Amino acid sequence: MTPPTSELRTIPKLVRWTPTEIATVTERAKACGLTVARFVREAALGAVPKAARNVDHKAVLRELARSGNNLNQLAHEAHAREMLPAQAKLDAALELHMTILRQLAGEPHEK
């Protein structure tokens, strides 16, 4: 990333692209969450732009909250009945929870 500066960017520079090149640059800039101008400027000044995670974090966090809630309900059930909950229910909830955690970590799903 370029260091912050109080100097205004007032000098435009024309760059000619082939349709394939601009499509590639635009796609990479979008993947990094940057405008094309900022992506090109930062790359030209030595930064190595990194793609943002391609995960809808809000949806993943909602699912994580749901599975955590399920685990909490099972824990309350076990405590209230002074027994372990049904093993299948607990295994399913734990598997869902671990799947979501793997998604957050960017690991592939294991079966």
C-alpha positions as CSV (number, residue, x, y, z in Angstrom):
1,M,0.0,0.0,0.0
2,T,1.2,3.5,-0.8
3,P,2.1,5.6,2.2
4,P,-0.3,8.4,3.1
5,T,0.6,11.7,1.7
6,S,-0.8,15.3,1.8
7,E,0.3,15.8,-1.8
8,L,-2.7,15.8,-4.2
9,R,-2.6,13.5,-7.2
10,T,-3.1,16.0,-10.0
11,I,-1.1,14.4,-12.9
12,P,-3.1,12.0,-15.1
13,K,-1.3,9.4,-17.2
14,L,-2.8,7.6,-20.1
15,V,-2.2,3.9,-20.2
16,R,-3.2,1.8,-23.2
17,W,-4.6,-1.7,-22.5
18,T,-5.8,-4.6,-24.7
19,P,-9.3,-5.7,-23.9
20,T,-7.8,-8.9,-22.3
21,E,-5.4,-6.9,-20.2
22,I,-7.9,-4.4,-18.8
23,A,-10.3,-7.3,-18.1
24,T,-7.6,-9.0,-16.1
25,V,-6.5,-5.9,-14.2
26,T,-10.1,-5.0,-13.5
27,E,-10.8,-8.5,-12.2
28,R,-7.7,-8.5,-10.0
29,A,-8.5,-5.0,-8.6
30,K,-12.0,-6.0,-7.8
31,A,-10.7,-9.2,-6.0
32,C,-8.5,-7.0,-3.9
33,G,-11.4,-4.6,-3.1
34,L,-9.6,-1.7,-4.9
35,T,-10.3,0.6,-7.8
36,V,-8.4,-0.1,-11.0
37,A,-6.5,3.2,-10.5
38,R,-5.5,2.4,-7.0
39,F,-4.6,-1.2,-7.8
40,V,-2.3,-0.1,-10.7
41,R,-0.8,2.8,-8.7
42,E,0.0,0.6,-5.7
43,A,1.4,-2.2,-7.9
44,A,3.5,0.3,-9.8
45,L,4.9,1.7,-6.6
46,G,6.0,-1.7,-5.3
47,A,3.0,-3.0,-3.2
48,V,1.9,-6.5,-3.7
49,P,-1.9,-6.3,-3.8
50,K,-3.6,-9.3,-2.1
51,A,-7.0,-10.6,-3.0
52,A,-9.6,-10.3,-0.3
53,R,-11.3,-13.5,1.0
54,N,-14.0,-14.4,-1.3
55,V,-16.4,-15.4,1.4
56,D,-19.6,-13.7,2.6
57,H,-18.5,-13.2,6.1
58,K,-21.9,-12.1,7.4
59,A,-23.6,-15.2,6.2
60,V,-20.8,-17.4,7.6
61,L,-20.9,-15.7,10.9
62,R,-24.7,-16.1,11.0
63,E,-24.3,-19.8,10.4
64,L,-21.6,-20.0,13.0
65,A,-23.9,-18.3,15.5
66,R,-26.7,-20.7,14.7
67,S,-24.6,-23.7,15.2
68,G,-23.1,-22.3,18.4
69,N,-26.7,-21.7,19.6
70,N,-27.5,-25.4,18.8
71,L,-24.5,-26.5,20.8
72,N,-25.5,-24.2,23.7
73,Q,-29.1,-25.7,23.7
74,L,-27.6,-29.2,23.8
75,A,-25.4,-28.3,26.7
76,H,-28.4,-26.9,28.6
77,E,-30.4,-30.0,27.8
78,A,-27.6,-32.2,29.1
79,H,-27.3,-30.2,32.3
80,A,-31.0,-30.1,32.9
81,R,-31.4,-33.9,32.5
82,E,-28.1,-34.7,34.1
83,M,-27.2,-36.8,31.1
84,L,-25.4,-36.5,27.8
85,P,-27.5,-35.5,24.9
86,A,-28.1,-37.9,22.1
87,Q,-24.7,-38.5,20.5
88,A,-26.1,-38.1,16.9
89,K,-27.4,-34.6,17.7
90,L,-24.2,-33.5,19.2
91,D,-22.1,-35.0,16.4
92,A,-24.2,-33.2,13.8
93,A,-24.0,-29.9,15.6
94,L,-20.2,-30.2,16.1
95,E,-19.7,-31.2,12.4
96,L,-21.6,-28.1,11.3
97,H,-19.7,-25.9,13.6
98,M,-16.3,-27.3,12.4
99,T,-17.4,-26.9,8.7
100,I,-18.1,-23.2,9.3
101,L,-14.8,-22.8,11.1
102,R,-13.0,-24.4,8.2
103,Q,-14.7,-22.0,5.8
104,L,-13.6,-19.0,7.9
105,A,-10.0,-20.4,7.9
106,G,-10.2,-20.9,4.1
107,E,-9.6,-24.6,4.3
108,P,-11.4,-27.1,2.0
109,H,-14.3,-29.1,3.4
110,E,-13.4,-32.6,4.4
111,K,-15.8,-35.5,4.3
